[in-house]
Amino acid sequence: MAFDEVHWRADIASVVFPVRGHGAICAVHRGAFRTLLGAEPSPDDCLGHFRRHEDVFRAAADAKIARKGIAAGTSLHLTSRDISRKLLEGDQIARGERP
């Protein structure tokens, strides 16, 4: 599997994707998807949700890197809270509100 591909890693039960411009990967555990989806997701469910909201996942990774000062080349993971924060901001912006 190429480093630049989004994929499922069964050994850590997570969707893994490269963080552009950061030189590392970001993982999102099945538990985060369970919280986001409200059900026990399959790997395909997790990958599908990621693909439908890829921009949100990538924005959440960038925000976490900035917020935590994560050094380039250091891998990270996102929680459902990280992702929900970006989803909420996107909804607020769509309604013309400031997050």
C-alpha positions as CSV (number, residue, x, y, z in Angstrom):
1,M,0.0,0.0,0.0
2,A,1.5,3.3,-1.0
3,F,2.0,6.0,1.7
4,D,-0.2,8.5,-0.2
5,E,-3.3,6.2,-0.2
6,V,-6.2,6.3,2.2
7,H,-6.6,2.8,3.5
8,W,-7.8,0.6,6.4
9,R,-5.2,-0.8,8.8
10,A,-6.7,-3.9,10.4
11,D,-3.8,-4.1,13.0
12,I,-4.9,-0.8,14.6
13,A,-8.6,-0.9,13.4
14,S,-8.2,2.5,11.8
15,V,-8.5,4.5,8.6
16,V,-5.1,5.9,7.8
17,F,-4.3,8.8,5.5
18,P,-1.3,11.0,4.7
19,V,-1.3,14.5,6.0
20,R,-0.3,16.7,3.0
21,G,2.7,18.9,3.7
22,H,3.3,17.3,7.1
23,G,5.2,14.2,6.0
24,A,3.3,11.9,8.3
25,I,0.1,9.9,8.6
26,C,-3.1,10.4,10.5
27,A,-5.2,7.6,11.9
28,V,-8.8,7.6,12.8
29,H,-9.8,4.6,15.0
30,R,-13.0,2.6,14.4
31,G,-14.3,3.9,17.8
32,A,-14.3,7.5,16.4
33,F,-16.4,6.3,13.5
34,R,-18.7,4.5,15.9
35,T,-19.4,7.7,17.7
36,L,-19.8,9.7,14.4
37,L,-22.0,7.1,12.8
38,G,-24.0,6.0,15.9
39,A,-23.4,2.3,15.1
40,E,-20.7,-0.3,14.9
41,P,-19.1,0.4,11.5
42,S,-17.3,-2.1,9.2
43,P,-14.0,-1.1,7.7
44,D,-15.9,-0.2,4.5
45,D,-18.3,2.0,6.4
46,C,-15.4,3.9,7.9
47,L,-13.7,4.3,4.6
48,G,-16.9,5.4,2.9
49,H,-17.5,8.0,5.6
50,F,-14.0,9.3,5.3
51,R,-14.3,9.6,1.5
52,R,-17.7,11.5,1.8
53,H,-16.2,13.9,4.3
54,E,-12.5,13.9,3.3
55,D,-12.2,17.6,3.4
56,V,-13.4,17.7,7.0
57,F,-11.0,14.9,8.1
58,R,-8.1,16.7,6.5
59,A,-9.1,20.1,8.0
60,A,-9.4,18.4,11.4
61,A,-5.9,17.0,11.0
62,D,-4.4,20.4,10.0
63,A,-6.2,22.1,12.9
64,K,-4.9,19.5,15.4
65,I,-1.4,19.9,14.1
66,A,-1.6,23.7,14.6
67,R,-3.4,23.5,18.0
68,K,-1.0,21.0,19.5
69,G,2.2,22.1,17.7
70,I,2.8,18.7,16.3
71,A,6.2,18.6,14.6
72,A,6.4,17.8,10.8
73,G,6.9,14.1,10.3
74,T,5.1,13.1,13.5
75,S,2.1,10.9,13.0
76,L,-1.1,11.7,14.8
77,H,-4.7,10.5,15.4
78,L,-8.0,12.2,15.3
79,T,-10.8,11.6,17.8
80,S,-14.5,12.0,17.1
81,R,-14.3,15.3,19.0
82,D,-11.6,16.6,16.6
83,I,-13.8,15.7,13.6
84,S,-17.1,16.9,15.1
85,R,-15.5,20.3,15.8
86,K,-14.7,20.7,12.1
87,L,-18.2,19.4,11.0
88,L,-19.8,21.9,13.4
89,E,-17.6,24.8,12.1
90,G,-18.6,23.8,8.5
91,D,-22.3,23.9,9.4
92,Q,-21.9,27.3,11.1
93,I,-20.1,28.7,8.1
94,A,-22.7,27.3,5.7
95,R,-25.4,29.2,7.7
96,G,-23.3,32.4,7.6
97,E,-22.3,32.2,11.3
98,R,-18.8,32.5,12.6
99,P,-17.5,29.5,14.5
